[in-house]
Every structure is written in C-alpha cells, then in structure tokens.
Amino acid sequence: MLSALVSRVQDFVAAKAQDALLAVLRAGPVPQHVAFVMDGNRRYARRQHKVVWEGHADGFEALRRTLEICMRLGVRCVSVYAFAIENFKRSQDEVDALMSLAEDKLTEMCKHGELLDRHGIRLNVLGRKDLLPPRVQDVVRRAEHMTRHNDRAVLNLCMPFASRDDIATAVAASVSDALASDAPHITEAAVAAHIATAAAGSPPVDVLVRTSGVRRLSDFLTWQTCEDAQIQFSPKYWPDFGLWDFVPVLLDYQRKVWAAPVDA
Amino acid sequence: MSWLASFILSLFHAVYYVFNAVSTFRASLARPPNPLAAKRKQVPTHLALLLNNNSAAVDEAFECQLLDNVQEAISWCRAAGVQQLTVYDREGILYKSSYELRSRIYNATEGNDTREVEAEVQYPLTPPPSDDSSSSSRSLSPEYSTQPKLHVTTVSVSPKTRTRQTNENEGVKRRKTDVGSMSPERPFTLHIASRNSGKPAVAELATSLKHSRPVSQNGKSTLSIADIQSVLEGEHGLPPPDLMIIHRTTEHTYPKHVLELYGFPPWQLSLTEFYYTVYPTSWNASWSSASQKPHSYIPISEIDICRALDQFSGAEMRLGK
C-alpha cells in the first residue's frame, strides 16, 4: 500500500514537472511544423528481448506521447513517417502485423475523447494509400472523415510514403495542370503546390527529427526539408524518445528564430 | 507569470550554451581519425561537399580560397578512393567558376603525371528555341524533345593511353585501369551544382515533359519515377551522393552546428548519409583567437574528410527491410 502511494506521488510530481517544463518552453518560439522519422522500433525490441511487433506497439505509444507533447507546446502540424513504400520488402509477417497495428490504432485514435478528438487534430494520411490492404484503406477513409472538422492541429500520417514518389506525383500533376491551362512554363511553385504536405494545407517543415542515430532522410520529406528546415538526429530508439530528448531540439529552434535577421 | 517562464527559459538557454561550449571543447580533444588511405569497410563512390558560405564574407579573395580548397578536396577524395565528388554552394559561386575549376584540375594533373590527362567538361545543354507560335506543344514530333536545363556542370578526368579508343559522342572517356585501388590515375568525376540544380531543375524537367510526353485519354500526364530518375540523375544531371559533408566556410557564432541543407537538390538526397561536426572546432578558434579576422575563409580539412569517411564506414543500410 505504501509503495502504491509513493508511486502515485512520484507520478504526480513527474506530471507537474512536465507541465512546468512545457510552460517554460512555450514562453519562446515554437515550430509550426515538426516531422518525425520514427526509427528504431525493431532494434529497441531486440534490445528489450521482445518480438518485433511489440517494438512497433511501443513505438505507437511513443507517437501518442510525442503528439501529446507537441499539442501542449502549441505545434500546429506534426508529420510522421509511419511506413515507407520500401518497407513492403520486409517479411510478410511483419508487414501484416504493421497493417493490423495501423488498423487498430487508427480506429482507437479517432474515437470520441481520444487524442485526436481531445486536441482537435485533423488526420491526413499521405502517400500511396492505394498500396494499403483494402480493410486498412477503409479505416483510413473513416478516420480522415471523422476528424475532417477538427481545426486546431494536423497530423500527417505518411504511409506508405516515399519522397521520390511524392515528387514524381507532383511533377505529373503540374504537367497535367499546365496542359489543361496551356501554360508555356511550369514554375517551381507550381510543382511545390502538388507536394503532398502542401497539397494537404500544411505549413513548411521547420524541424525534422530522426531517431535511432541514423543520419539519413531515407526518402522522407526531402523536398520539404532541403531548404531551411533544421534536421536533428537523436541517438535514442523511437520507443525511448521523450520530452527531455525533444528539449534540445526546441532550444535549437528558438535560438535560430531569435538569431534570424529582422526584416526591414 | 509569463515573465517568470521567460526568465526560466533564458536560464535554460544559458545552461544549454555552457553545455554546448564544453562539448565543443571536448570534441576538439577527440582522437584523430583514420588516415585518408586507410582500409575502410566501405568507401563512398560519390561524395558531396556542401559549402555553406556567409554571403557577407564573399569577395574575390574568399572565392580564390574557396577554389583552392575545392582543389585540395579533389586530391583527398582521389587518394581515398572516392570516384565522384559533387561540390555545392547555394549561391552558385562554384558553378560560375566552373571553367576556372576545370583549368585548375587540368593543370594540376598535367603537372603531377607524365601521362596526358584530359579534363572533359559537360556544360548544361541550351535547349533549342521552342516554337511558341505552335498552338499545341503536343503537335511536336516524337523525335523532338526539349532538353531541360539542369544547371549541373560535370568535369570528367581520365588519363589517356596509346590503346584508347575515342568516341567523340561519349561524355566520359574510359580506360582500363590496371593500377592499384589508391591510384590517382583512376577516372574521377567532379559535379558542380547550386540551388538551381535542385527544385528549379525539377520545374524545368516538368516543362520539358509537358512538351514531349504522351498523355493519357483523360488528359493526365503519365509519369514514372524511372522517367524522372533517368533525366535528373543522367548524363547532364546529378547522381545521388552516398555521403555528404556539410561544411560552414565562416566561423560559427555558437558552439553547436545544427544541420540544414541550403537548397541541395531534393531528388538526390533520398539515401545520402550526412556528416557534419555537431560541435565545431572553428567556434573554439574564433573565440580563442583575438586576431581572427571576421568572415575569414575556414577551409574544409583532410581531417574532416577522414572523419566523414570513418562515419560512413560504420553506417548500416537496410533499404526499407
């Protein structure tokens, strides 16, 4: 009984400390759009002596936790690399497990009172949805429909996604537009308007965070991050990523904003 | 209470500054990397060097030092077994100096080697004048295609032999290499790029595709990744680098370097590994040296290249699996 009480007190103190930390960080500039490459679920599972799908389930909890933090900080748009088109090359068992996880969690997230509803988050699923199993496509359609009126924040769930596919799709769409309007030239802005995140109404990416220590974009949001987005690499595996790992990312962003030259 | 939160946030930033300064000092004491010619598990075939220049610092002397440094980087890359080097700066200083770079490469290799060396330059194509009076660009014959301006200059260096067969249409002349793997006589390719080689080049490609591609019956353009790849990474484009070193050529004003990509072509970034010094020793130098002139050119060094190669050697590529 005493240990249960101590545990409750510890949880209470930790929650209050987190509230205080978020209030302090909110006093400075906060990025409008943060992207995450949620890498390291499998290596995390191996280190914890768990099976791979448990690593992915723990990864989903980390997503829920990180999304909560972003919302409480005032980040308006979060994009996550949930599944790469290349990931279909994984074993059929793992792909099936990931699709089942996506189906379960999407349904859960959109329920009344759950995370998306509580924070007024609209869900966009970006990428080649036609490659998803039909039952997952149904769940995606329902989830997007249920959250379509939410207007406080946006979650872009990129699955299955690849930037080269995104750029090729944008080029094709811009060519179709130009053919229809008989425009002689296609501008960079015309192509950019068809890039998935822009087409979904998201602001430019301010910060991209990749976990697990890998220093690559792995074909995620290359168009969106190649200009002036800050790209941060964390050595932590995604299921271990928490608020304290995010603090230096936010401090670096705030420093950039404060150091930027003021427009005349 | 917001003033209290702001005050505490300032304290956070002060503590963070001290933490980064200490980390930068510790980084300057790190053990040296393996030498250039050391045997590594993997060596990048194509290395990119992204040079972040402070535009306020750029003058003629700065540009000269920049070109000297690129020339040094070429020799280091060749010694390490790298076969292609891309040098990139956002503003296009290097791109505008392509001719001079090519001359320097030619003169440097001619002086060091008794064999003749050719440095062949592939300049971006000038598209033929389009017929704007035509009512529909789709009336152009299938044989006509407008080459998009990709704004990449390529300099190929390959030694000649007496038995070489020359094909004037080839962009790169090849010879059978019979020397050891560290020989600087192997063919080497330098690509020179700027921001225009990226998103603007994609837009140019889209424009040329509009004029040359067939359309489906519903008027939509049919296009595959392979179609785009063949052009953007082709003979007049830029192949994707395996490893990119991001180097700031003027002093860091803060003891931490956060990665940004300064407009580098996005198509080519898909699988590129990034190397940059998180805790820049150049910050130490500017802080400790009172005589350091502001905006002096800070060259990339052989040690930076070696550290980058060491990091790449330890990297694991899973390619989605």
Boltz contact constraints between the chains, C-beta under 6 A:
constraints:
  - contact:
      token1: [A, 23]
      token2: [B, 5]
      max_distance: 6.0
  - contact:
      token1: [A, 24]
      token2: [B, 5]
      max_distance: 6.0
  - contact:
      token1: [A, 24]
      token2: [B, 8]
      max_distance: 6.0
  - contact:
      token1: [A, 24]
      token2: [B, 9]
      max_distance: 6.0
  - contact:
      token1: [A, 27]
      token2: [B, 5]
      max_distance: 6.0
  - contact:
      token1: [A, 27]
      token2: [B, 6]
      max_distance: 6.0
  - contact:
      token1: [A, 27]
      token2: [B, 9]
      max_distance: 6.0
  - contact:
      token1: [A, 28]
      token2: [B, 9]
      max_distance: 6.0
  - contact:
      token1: [A, 84]
      token2: [B, 320]
      max_distance: 6.0
  - contact:
      token1: [A, 86]
      token2: [B, 320]
      max_distance: 6.0
  - contact:
      token1: [A, 87]
      token2: [B, 320]
      max_distance: 6.0
  - contact:
      token1: [A, 89]
      token2: [B, 320]
      max_distance: 6.0
  - contact:
      token1: [A, 89]
      token2: [B, 321]
      max_distance: 6.0
  - contact:
      token1: [A, 90]
      token2: [B, 321]
      max_distance: 6.0
  - contact:
      token1: [A, 164]
      token2: [B, 225]
      max_distance: 6.0
  - contact:
      token1: [A, 164]
      token2: [B, 270]
      max_distance: 6.0
  - contact:
      token1: [A, 168]
      token2: [B, 223]
      max_distance: 6.0
  - contact:
      token1: [A, 168]
      token2: [B, 225]
      max_distance: 6.0
  - contact:
      token1: [A, 168]
      token2: [B, 228]
      max_distance: 6.0
  - contact:
      token1: [A, 171]
      token2: [B, 206]
      max_distance: 6.0
  - contact:
      token1: [A, 172]
      token2: [B, 221]
      max_distance: 6.0
  - contact:
      token1: [A, 172]
      token2: [B, 223]
      max_distance: 6.0
  - contact:
      token1: [A, 174]
      token2: [B, 206]
      max_distance: 6.0
  - contact:
      token1: [A, 175]
      token2: [B, 206]
      max_distance: 6.0
  - contact:
      token1: [A, 175]
      token2: [B, 209]
      max_distance: 6.0
  - contact:
      token1: [A, 175]
      token2: [B, 210]
      max_distance: 6.0
  - contact:
      token1: [A, 175]
      token2: [B, 221]
      max_distance: 6.0
  - contact:
      token1: [A, 176]
      token2: [B, 220]
      max_distance: 6.0
  - contact:
      token1: [A, 176]
      token2: [B, 221]
      max_distance: 6.0
  - contact:
      token1: [A, 178]
      token2: [B, 210]
      max_distance: 6.0
  - contact:
      token1: [A, 185]
      token2: [B, 207]
      max_distance: 6.0
  - contact:
      token1: [A, 186]
      token2: [B, 203]
      max_distance: 6.0
  - contact:
      token1: [A, 186]
      token2: [B, 206]
      max_distance: 6.0
  - contact:
      token1: [A, 186]
      token2: [B, 207]
      max_distance: 6.0
  - contact:
      token1: [A, 187]
      token2: [B, 203]
      max_distance: 6.0
  - contact:
      token1: [A, 188]
      token2: [B, 199]
      max_distance: 6.0
  - contact:
      token1: [A, 188]
      token2: [B, 200]
      max_distance: 6.0
  - contact:
      token1: [A, 188]
      token2: [B, 203]
      max_distance: 6.0
  - contact:
      token1: [A, 191]
      token2: [B, 202]
      max_distance: 6.0
  - contact:
      token1: [A, 191]
      token2: [B, 203]
      max_distance: 6.0
  - contact:
      token1: [A, 191]
      token2: [B, 206]
      max_distance: 6.0
  - contact:
      token1: [A, 215]
      token2: [B, 273]
      max_distance: 6.0
  - contact:
      token1: [A, 215]
      token2: [B, 274]
      max_distance: 6.0
  - contact:
      token1: [A, 216]
      token2: [B, 273]
      max_distance: 6.0
  - contact:
      token1: [A, 217]
      token2: [B, 269]
      max_distance: 6.0
  - contact:
      token1: [A, 219]
      token2: [B, 270]
      max_distance: 6.0
  - contact:
      token1: [A, 222]
      token2: [B, 266]
      max_distance: 6.0
  - contact:
      token1: [A, 222]
      token2: [B, 269]
      max_distance: 6.0
  - contact:
      token1: [A, 223]
      token2: [B, 266]
      max_distance: 6.0
  - contact:
      token1: [A, 226]
      token2: [B, 261]
      max_distance: 6.0
  - contact:
      token1: [A, 226]
      token2: [B, 264]
      max_distance: 6.0
  - contact:
      token1: [A, 226]
      token2: [B, 266]
      max_distance: 6.0
  - contact:
      token1: [A, 227]
      token2: [B, 263]
      max_distance: 6.0
  - contact:
      token1: [A, 228]
      token2: [B, 260]
      max_distance: 6.0
  - contact:
      token1: [A, 230]
      token2: [B, 258]
      max_distance: 6.0
  - contact:
      token1: [A, 231]
      token2: [B, 259]
      max_distance: 6.0
  - contact:
      token1: [A, 251]
      token2: [B, 16]
      max_distance: 6.0
  - contact:
      token1: [A, 252]
      token2: [B, 258]
      max_distance: 6.0
